[in-house]
Amino acid sequence: MRAIGGLVAAALLLAACGSEAAVTTTAAPSTTVATTLAAEDSGVVPTGVAPCDLLTAAEVSAASGFEVSGVRDLPPLDCAYDLDTGSNIFIFVSIEDGMGRFGGAANLYEEYLKLVGDGETETIEGLGAGAVCCPFRTLAFDAGGGRFAAVGVSGTYAELAEPLEVLKALAEAMLGRL
């Protein structure tokens, strides 16, 4: 039950990224969320790459089929690529900074793994040391060496209602930079 509550909280944080209020906020929601992982004990390390450096606008456009109308840096963990779809849809990238944040990619990956047995998520073969998808249309992955990242679709995403292939293509591009 705690895992489901954590996922709901994470989904609410990610959904908030698509609101106008989140765009004008100076700090990403994850900076104030209490940590849940003991970073020194988990083997999780910072990705070493800023989230907006993991994908280019051209890669997001090619994978999604939509032009990128803007890129928003949401430090310390997130980046959003706004898509020109006529609706509020964006691709987001989340990284791990090794601080054990609840909203970090390592925690997201671990929480998604817990849901595989229930059929709420599925493991994805061939992406890094492990990958799991798709509650809230997000793919979280272990890039190896204690580095974790995630990529997802948020906003009013009817245009990308089944985004798994888009997310896999974007995760592949991200792995090359981790």
C-alpha angles and dihedrals in degrees: 000000000000090000091053090049089051092050091049090052091048091049091051090051091049092046090051089060088070096055124096089241091059092051091057096042114107096213128045115244091245092068091072099039115108116248119253102181126067096230094197091055100039102063088232114143134186113273090233091222128090112244094242090054093061096074136025124223088243092056092049091048093048094049097042100036091231131101117250109242096186145350121224121198108212104183142240099018112004147061128183128206109201112215123216096232102127089253136070102275129140142169114231132199122203126190138188119248095186093245094112094242118176089231093049123116094245092058091045090052092049093047092049091050089057089060097053093088090053092052092242091116136023133215116240118216124220100028114113118296090327142337136197132190159207131016108123088008095284133135115204121190145185108230091191129251092065093299120131134181140167138204127194150157120249141169123046093341105174088128089061100032092144102037102159096112091046091050093048091052091049093046089053090054091047093051089059089061098043 
